């Protein structure tokens, strides 16, 4: 990859901490490296990880997409003491995020969650975009528990706003599956998830494909979705200025 950066940031604790830089846009620009990151739960960081994220990566803002019960259960780990801005923006607050019933098809379940976020969390998504576009907010990281679904939706929308095409967005989403073994060992310890099969923790392509199809069909693109939920054109322009080269 360009500039010698790796997509996965090599931390000891977080296994799905990734840089969103390096993706090309349709108009010939590139997403800047080391400006925006996506991650699994930051509470897994070791003290060494926290120092690296703060001092080397320079992260100034952390956006936590977990529900309150998840955040209270797992906390923030060593980053709780870091001098960074923390924002809680629980996309699934009104819906809840209970473990699946063993009889549920995990792909159908995830599809329902993505559709719910698409239809009901637009205001929270807009709030997150506004925070990330604020002066001094970058570098930033946003995360949920696995760094897969809520995080994956936000990453897809941000990359779409920046002009990255759907093929690249899908490729970024599916990278979680390269860390599936490590995520499986962790996530199945969550109460109610002990008996879930490994595959139920995967990032299934068809779920994000349907999300992107619904986005196109209902709004045209990610920018129009953001604008419809209260993000100003000035905020969109600010995100692009901060995240593109």
C-alpha positions in Angstrom: 0.0 0.0 0.0 1.1 3.6 -0.5 3.2 5.4 2.0 4.0 2.1 3.7 0.9 2.1 5.9 -0.9 -1.2 6.6 -4.7 -1.4 6.6 -4.8 -3.2 10.0 -3.1 -1.2 12.7 -0.9 -3.7 14.7 -2.3 -3.5 18.2 -2.0 -6.2 20.9 -5.5 -5.9 22.2 -7.9 -4.7 19.4 -7.9 -7.1 16.5 -10.0 -5.2 14.1 -8.5 -1.7 14.4 -8.2 -0.4 10.8 -7.1 2.7 8.9 -9.7 4.0 6.4 -7.0 5.8 4.3 -5.7 4.9 0.9 -9.0 4.3 -0.9 -9.3 6.0 -4.3 -12.3 8.1 -5.1 -14.2 8.3 -8.4 -12.8 11.8 -9.1 -9.1 10.8 -8.8 -8.5 11.7 -5.2 -7.5 9.5 -2.3 -8.6 9.1 1.3 -5.8 10.3 3.6 -4.0 7.8 5.7 -3.8 8.1 9.5 -6.8 10.4 9.8 -9.8 8.1 10.4 -9.9 4.6 12.0 -12.5 2.0 12.6 -12.3 -0.6 15.4 -13.7 -3.3 17.5 -14.2 -2.5 21.2 -11.4 -0.2 22.4 -11.6 -1.7 25.9 -9.5 -4.5 24.6 -6.5 -2.2 24.2 -3.5 -2.8 26.4 -1.8 0.2 28.0 0.9 0.0 25.3 -1.9 0.1 22.6 -3.4 3.2 24.3 -0.1 5.0 24.3 0.4 4.1 20.6 -3.0 5.3 19.6 -2.7 8.5 21.5 0.9 9.4 21.0 1.8 7.9 17.6 -1.5 7.9 15.8 -2.5 11.1 17.5 -6.1 10.1 18.0 -8.1 13.1 19.3 -11.6 11.8 19.2 -13.3 8.5 20.0 -16.9 7.8 18.9 -18.5 4.9 20.7 -21.4 3.4 18.8 -22.2 0.8 21.5 -25.4 0.8 23.5 -25.3 1.9 27.1 -25.5 -1.6 28.5 -22.5 -2.7 26.3 -20.5 0.4 27.3 -21.2 -0.1 31.0 -20.4 -3.9 30.7 -17.1 -3.5 29.0 -16.0 0.1 29.7 -13.3 2.0 27.8 -10.2 0.2 29.0 -7.0 2.2 29.3 -8.2 4.8 26.9 -10.6 6.0 29.6 -7.6 8.0 31.0 -6.5 9.4 27.7 -6.9 13.2 27.0 -9.2 12.6 24.1 -12.8 13.6 23.3 -15.3 10.8 23.9 -18.7 10.7 22.3 -21.4 8.1 22.8 -23.7 7.7 19.8 -25.6 4.5 20.2 -27.1 3.7 16.8 -29.2 0.9 18.3 -30.3 2.6 21.5 -34.0 2.5 20.7 -33.9 -1.0 19.3 -31.6 -2.8 21.6 -28.9 -5.3 20.6 -29.8 -8.6 22.3 -28.0 -11.7 21.1 -29.8 -13.7 18.4 -32.1 -16.5 19.1 -30.4 -19.8 18.1 -33.1 -20.5 15.6 -32.5 -17.2 13.7 -30.7 -17.1 10.4 -27.8 -14.7 11.3 -27.8 -13.1 7.8 -31.5 -12.4 8.0 -31.1 -11.0 11.5 -28.2 -8.7 10.5 -30.2 -7.6 7.5 -33.0 -6.5 9.8 -30.5 -4.6 12.0 -29.0 -2.8 9.1 -32.4 -1.9 7.8 -33.5 -0.6 11.2 -30.4 1.6 11.4 -31.0 2.8 7.9 -34.5 3.8 8.7 -34.2 5.0 12.3 -30.7 6.1 13.1 -30.2 8.8 10.4 -30.2 11.5 13.0 -27.5 9.8 15.1 -25.5 9.1 11.9 -25.7 12.8 11.1 -24.6 13.7 14.7 -21.6 11.5 14.2 -20.6 13.1 10.9 -20.9 16.6 12.4 -18.6 15.6 15.3 -16.0 14.1 12.9 -16.1 17.2 10.7 -15.5 19.6 13.7 -12.2 21.5 13.9 -9.6 19.5 15.8 -11.6 16.2 15.8 -9.2 14.3 13.7 -7.5 11.9 13.8 -10.5 10.0 15.1 -11.6 6.4 15.7 -15.2 5.1 15.8 -16.0 1.7 17.1 -18.7 -0.7 18.4 -18.2 -4.1 19.9 -16.9 -6.2 17.0 -16.1 -3.3 14.6 -18.3 -4.9 12.0 -22.0 -3.8 11.8 -22.6 -0.4 13.3 -19.0 0.5 12.5 -19.3 -1.1 9.1 -22.4 1.0 8.2 -20.8 4.2 9.3 -17.6 3.4 7.4 -19.6 2.7 4.3 -21.5 6.0 4.5 -18.3 8.0 5.2 -16.5 6.4 2.3 -19.5 7.0 0.1 -19.6 10.7 1.0 -15.9 10.9 0.1 -16.6 9.4 -3.3 -15.2 5.9 -2.9 -17.1 3.4 -5.1 -19.2 0.5 -3.8 -16.6 -2.2 -4.8 -14.0 -0.6 -2.5 -16.5 0.0 0.2 -17.5 -3.7 0.1 -13.9 -4.7 0.2 -13.3 -2.7 3.3 -16.4 -4.2 5.0 -15.3 -7.7 4.3 -11.8 -7.3 5.8 -13.4 -8.1 9.2 -13.6 -11.7 8.1 -9.8 -11.8 8.1 -10.0 -11.4 11.9 -13.0 -13.7 12.4 -11.2 -16.3 14.4 -10.0 -13.8 17.0 -13.3 -12.1 17.1 -15.1 -15.3 17.5 -13.1 -16.2 20.6 -14.0 -12.9 22.2 -17.5 -12.4 21.2 -18.8 -15.8 22.2 -18.0 -14.9 25.8 -20.7 -12.2 25.7 -23.7 -13.5 27.7 -26.2 -15.1 25.4 -23.6 -15.7 22.7 -21.8 -18.7 24.1 -23.4 -21.2 21.7 -23.4 -19.1 18.6 -21.5 -20.7 15.6 -18.4 -19.0 14.3 -20.1 -18.1 11.0 -22.7 -16.1 12.8 -20.0 -13.5 13.7 -18.9 -13.0 10.1 -19.5 -9.9 7.9 -21.8 -11.3 5.1 -21.5 -9.5 1.8 -25.2 -9.7 1.0 -26.1 -7.7 4.0 -24.1 -4.7 3.1 -25.0 -5.1 -0.6 -28.6 -4.8 0.3 -27.9 -1.8 2.5 -26.1 0.0 -0.4 -28.9 -1.0 -2.7 -31.5 0.5 -0.3 -29.3 3.6 0.0 -29.2 4.1 -3.8 -32.9 3.4 -4.2 -34.1 5.7 -1.5 -31.6 8.5 -1.5 -29.4 8.2 -4.5 -26.1 8.2 -2.5 -24.6 8.6 0.9 -24.3 12.4 0.6 -28.0 12.8 0.0 -28.8 10.5 2.9 -26.6 12.6 5.2 -28.2 15.8 3.9 -31.7 14.5 4.4 -30.9 13.9 8.0 -29.6 17.3 8.8 -25.9 17.4 7.7 -25.2 20.7 6.0 -23.3 21.0 2.7 -20.6 22.9 4.6 -20.1 19.8 6.9 -19.9 17.5 3.9 -17.3 19.9 2.4 -15.4 20.0 5.7 -15.2 16.2 5.8 -13.9 16.0 2.3 -11.3 18.7 2.9 -10.1 16.9 6.0 -10.1 13.4 4.7 -9.1 13.7 1.0 -5.9 14.5 -0.8 
